[in-house]
């Protein structure tokens, strides 16, 4: 039989962690802000408040634990019988934006998208019932077009200003060379692409 692995992500799929093989049960509470795990026949219950970066454990007499179930309510978040915090609800300062990444920055096709995630070290209960991505407009670049990464371009010598390719005066290139590195003509406007 092949070994099976479980991967988890706390930043909307940007990075992934592998879950240890000997875990019997892994429970996510509060969107992963609290993790609870048990290891077979150890009698230990492990818990984390920071998305699995730091783990603490409690020794119990439950060597053959069958099931652990989270009990969540808006005022008293509890994992089985372990109350991690009585009434501390997350506030605005307890969240940080997580951007949908791309090759060059966070703007993609004129849209910057991010979600607010509980900070790693914030010990609080995330009582949001719905997490909606925030969209902010941002300028398009040539990289937004599918064909652009496939060619050798002169990007280091130019920058984009109001959707136009403009010579960078701080580059070491000579402005009189108005030919892209692949020999094609420099793009001066979008030629129908908005």
N, C-alpha and C positions, 0 to 999 in steps of 0.2 A: 504494500500500500504506500502510496506517495505521501509525503508530508504536505499538509495543507496549511496555508498561512492566512491570517486575517490582517488586513491593512486598514488603518483609520486615518482620517484627516480632520484637523480642527481649523483649517483655514480655507475651506471651500474647495478642496482638491488641489491646492498649490503644492503642498508638501504632504507626504504620507509617512506613517510610522508602521512598523510591523509589530503585531501583538505577539508576546511570548507564547511559545507552544504549549507550556504546561498550565495555561490558564483554564480553569474549569468554567468560569462564568465572568463575563465582562458586562457591566451595566453603565449606561450613559444617563446621567441626570442633568438637567439644566443645560441642554445642548452641548454636553461634553465638559461643561465647567466643573462638574464633579464626576469622577470616575470611581467605580467600585469594582474590585476584581477578587476572585478567590482562586487559590491554587490547590489542585487535587491533594487531598489527605494531609494538608499542612496545618489546618486549624487556624489559619491566619486570614484576616480580611484586610485587604490593602485598599487605600483610598487616596485620591489626588484631587486637589482644588485648582490645579494649574495646567489642565489639559494633558496630564500624564508626564510632565517634566519632573515632578517631585512626588514620591510616593511615601506614605506613612502606613504603618500596619497596627492592627490590634490582634492580640492572640486570643483565641476562643477555644472552647472545648468541642467545637463542631468539626470534627475531623472528616466526617462524611456528609458534608453539607449538600443537600439536594437542590435547593433553589433559594435565590435571593431576589426579592422583588422591590423595586423602588416605590415609595409612596410620596407623591408630590402634591402639594397644595400651594396656593399663592402666598399664604402667611406662614407656613411651617414646613419648609422643605426637609424631608427625612428620607434617608436611605435605610431601609429596615428599621433598626432602632437607634441609628446613629444620627443625631441632629447636628448638622454641620454649622448651622448658624440660625439663630431664632428669628430675627425679623429684619436682617440687613438685605434690603432690595438694592439691586444695582442702580446707580445713578449715571448721569451723562459722562462724568469723568472716569467711570469704570469701563468704558467702551473705547475701542480704537477701530479705525477703518481698515478693512482688508480689501485691497484693490485687485480686480481681475487683471492679471499681468499679461503682458505681451512682450515681444522682442525688444522694442524700443519705447520704454516708458509705460504709461498706463492708459493712454488714449488709443482707441480703436474705432475706426470709421466714424470719427466725430463724436464719440461718446466715451466718457470715463465712467466706469461702473465700480461701485464699492458697496460693501455691506459692513455694518457695525457689529464687531465681535467683542465679547467680554475680554478684557485684558488678562493676560496670563496670571498675574499676581493679584488680581482683584478677587477677594473672598466675599462674594455676594450672590444673591439669587437673581437670575435673569428671568424676570416675569413677563417678558414679551411673548405674546401669543402668535405674532406674525412678524417675520423679518423681511422687509421689502428692500430690494437693491435700490441704491440712489444713483441716478444718472445725471451727469453734468456734461454739457456740451464742451467740446474741445476741438481745435483745428485738425483737419485731416492732413495726412502726409502721404507721400508717394508709397510708403510701405502698406497703406491700406488697400492697395490694389494687388490682386493675386500675382500678377506677372512681375512685380517690382523686385522681390527677393531673388529671382532667377537670373538677373543680369548683373554684370559688373557696372556699378554706377559711380558717380563722382561725388557721393554724399559728403565725404570729409571736406570738400572745398566749397560746398554750398549749404545753405540753410533755407528753411521754408518760412516765408513771410506772407501772411494772408493768402495762403495756398499757392504761392509762386516760389519757384526755385531762384534764390538770390545768392550771388557770389559772396563768400565769407572773406572780408578784407583781412582777417587775422590768419588766414591759411597761408601756407608757403607757396601755393600755386600762383601762376601768373594769370590774371583775368583775361588776357587776350586769347587764351586757350578755351574756346567755347565749345569744345567737343567732349563728350562723356568718354570715360575710359574704355568703353567697348567700341568707340568710333562713331556712335550714333549722335544725332543732333540733340543739344540740350533742350529739355522740356521747359518752355516759357509760360505755358498755360495748360489748363487741364484738357483742352481739345474735346470738349463735350462731356467730360466727367465732372460732376459736381460733388 
